[in-house]
Amino acid sequence: MSCRLTISTMIILLLVFVAAQLSFAPYSNNVHPIKQRIPEGFPQPVYDYKNNPLTKEGFELGKRLFYDGRLSKDGYTACASCHQQFAAFADFEHVFSHGVNNRFTLRNAPPLFNLAWHKDFHLDGAINHIETQPLAPLTGLNEMASGIDSAIEKIKQDPLYKKMFKKAFGSEQINSQRILYALAQFTGSIVSADSKYDMVKKGKAAFNEWEQMGYRIFTERCATCHTEPLFTDLQYHNIGLAVDSFLNDFGRMTITGEKKDSLKFKTPSLRNVSRTAPYMHDGRYWGLSTALDHWQTRDVSDNSADSLIINSTPPDKMEVKYLVSFLHTLLDTVLLKDPRFADPLPGNLIHSPLQ
């Protein structure tokens, strides 16, 4: 999820995706359908599984693939290496994640939840479909560094995978399309909507005084970009961050080639934000208060930032404390501990330091 792609790489990924579709076989009649979860108050998702029916068998296959390091070149680095459940499927306290051969990714790993509501992916919008997204980290040299054919050959050697593919898709055939469909069934099902905030909205809990003050400030100054209930507008904004001279990451402009998109990055969801430090696309801020202080400390002479940022009123020190109190109510501990999304592979070395 964190890699930066060239145009040629994106073309290759698209060709792989299209070629795989041609070899797709129909589903088994013995699968057990799962109803897509759409929480109360959420809009209709972008990804509705119309062409990839959500089933228990497909979900379980996707989960196993998500946690399986054999999809990578070194046989160890899994999707879950950089997207850990206890960290809301972000990378716990890592500025950049470790990929194959101990290479670092080029962006801070974003959390994975509510992806079915996204129309494009990565912090620069390089990928426009949830099903093709896994190809980027899978083939990225600083992430999993594997070819899709290589990954397929590895998992073909596992008799259990043959059984799981047959249960999910009607035959033992293992191809890239089926892998991508299964991964989309798993990652698209990771829904975060069970925080204290959600309980308050349902009338089952109440904010304390500080949380209520923080929520009021949030709705007045932050909600335009961090729109409820997803807490993101899913758009790209320049918030006045100076470019990192080492990474030279100009965000959305890398994809569009448009100067107006310079330093624009996708608005992150604030759900589970208390568990996903460090913050910003390059992990430059470690604490919530420090990240919020950006509005006070940014270079006000820089007019390249979005007008929403330039014309906003920065929170003072007390307001920052109120905001942090509110942001903690967005932590979904149900998701962080839900066994449905836990590692199914016994003996895996991907564990929580909090357990």
LINZI-V982861 format. One record per residue. N is the residue number from 0. PSI is psi as a letter, one per 20 degrees, with the letter a starting at -180 (* if undefined). NEAR is the number of other ideal C-beta (glycine too) atoms within 10 Angstrom. Layout:
N,PSI,NEAR  N,PSI,NEAR
//
This chain:
0,i,27  1,i,25  2,r,23  3,p,20  4,q,20  5,r,10  6,g,11  7,h,8  8,g,16  9,h,17  10,g,11  11,g,14  12,g,21  13,g,15  14,h,10  15,g,19  16,g,17  17,g,11  18,h,13  19,h,21  20,h,15  21,h,8  22,j,11  23,p,16  24,q,13  25,r,8  26,r,17  27,q,16  28,i,6  29,j,11  30,r,17  31,o,11  32,q,12  33,p,16  34,p,7  35,p,15  36,p,14  37,n,15  38,q,14  39,p,9  40,i,11  41,q,16  42,r,9  43,p,8  44,q,18  45,g,15  46,o,19  47,j,13  48,j,20  49,g,6  50,j,10  51,m,21  52,p,13  53,p,22  54,q,22  55,g,14  56,g,22  57,g,31  58,g,21  59,h,19  60,g,25  61,h,26  62,g,24  63,g,19  64,h,23  65,h,24  66,j,21  67,o,22  68,i,21  69,i,19  70,i,25  71,r,23  72,h,21  73,i,14  74,j,13  75,h,14  76,o,26  77,r,22  78,g,26  79,i,21  80,h,23  81,i,27  82,n,25  83,p,25  84,g,21  85,i,17  86,k,22  87,k,26  88,k,28  89,a,28  90,o,24  91,o,15  92,k,13  93,p,18  94,g,17  95,q,20  96,q,26  97,p,16  98,a,25  99,q,20  100,k,11  101,k,9  102,q,16  103,q,14  104,r,22  105,i,19  106,q,24  107,p,25  108,p,26  109,q,24  110,q,24  111,o,25  112,q,24  113,k,21  114,h,22  115,i,23  116,j,20  117,p,23  118,i,11  119,r,17  120,r,21  121,q,25  122,i,23  123,j,24  124,k,22  125,h,21  126,p,23  127,j,14  128,p,16  129,h,23  130,h,23  131,i,20  132,g,24  133,h,27  134,h,24  135,g,22  136,h,27  137,h,25  138,i,22  139,p,21  140,h,13  141,j,20  142,d,28  143,i,26  144,k,19  145,q,23  146,q,12  147,h,21  148,h,11  149,g,15  150,g,22  151,g,18  152,h,11  153,g,18  154,i,19  155,h,14  156,i,9  157,o,14  158,h,9  159,h,9  160,h,21  161,g,16  162,g,12  163,h,22  164,h,25  165,g,16  166,h,19  167,h,24  168,j,25  169,i,15  170,r,14  171,i,14  172,p,15  173,o,19  174,r,20  175,h,22  176,g,21  177,h,23  178,g,25  179,h,26  180,g,25  181,g,28  182,h,24  183,h,25  184,h,27  185,g,23  186,h,25  187,i,27  188,i,21  189,o,23  190,p,22  191,o,24  192,k,21  193,k,16  194,r,20  195,g,20  196,g,25  197,h,21  198,h,13  199,g,16  200,h,16  201,i,11  202,j,7  203,j,9  204,r,13  205,q,10  206,q,17  207,a,11  208,g,9  209,g,16  210,g,21  211,g,16  212,g,18  213,h,25  214,h,20  215,g,15  216,g,18  217,g,21  218,h,13  219,h,10  220,i,18  221,h,20  222,i,14  223,g,13  224,h,20  225,m,21  226,p,15  227,q,14  228,i,17  229,i,20  230,k,23  231,q,18  232,i,14  233,k,16  234,r,13  235,p,21  236,q,19  237,o,22  238,j,18  239,k,19  240,p,20  241,q,10  242,p,13  243,p,12  244,i,6  245,g,7  246,h,13  247,l,9  248,o,19  249,j,17  250,c,25  251,h,24  252,h,18  253,h,18  254,g,21  255,h,15  256,j,9  257,p,10  258,h,9  259,i,10  260,j,19  261,p,15  262,k,22  263,p,25  264,q,24  265,p,22  266,o,20  267,q,20  268,q,24  269,i,22  270,p,27  271,k,23  272,h,22  273,i,16  274,j,23  275,k,23  276,q,20  277,r,19  278,r,19  279,r,18  280,h,22  281,j,20  282,k,18  283,i,16  284,p,17  285,h,13  286,q,13  287,g,19  288,g,13  289,g,15  290,g,19  291,h,21  292,i,16  293,h,17  294,h,17  295,h,12  296,i,10  297,q,17  298,o,11  299,i,11  300,i,5  301,o,14  302,j,9  303,i,14  304,q,20  305,q,17  306,h,8  307,h,13  308,g,18  309,h,14  310,j,8  311,q,16  312,o,10  313,q,16  314,q,21  315,a,10  316,g,10  317,h,11  318,h,18  319,g,21  320,g,15  321,g,21  322,g,24  323,g,20  324,g,19  325,g,23  326,h,25  327,h,18  328,i,20  329,j,22  330,p,21  331,n,21  332,h,12  333,g,13  334,g,24  335,h,20  336,j,13  337,o,14  338,i,8  339,h,11  340,j,23  341,r,12  342,o,21  343,i,13  344,o,16  345,p,5  346,j,5  347,q,15  348,j,10  349,n,18  350,q,10  351,p,13  352,i,9  353,i,10  354,*,6
//
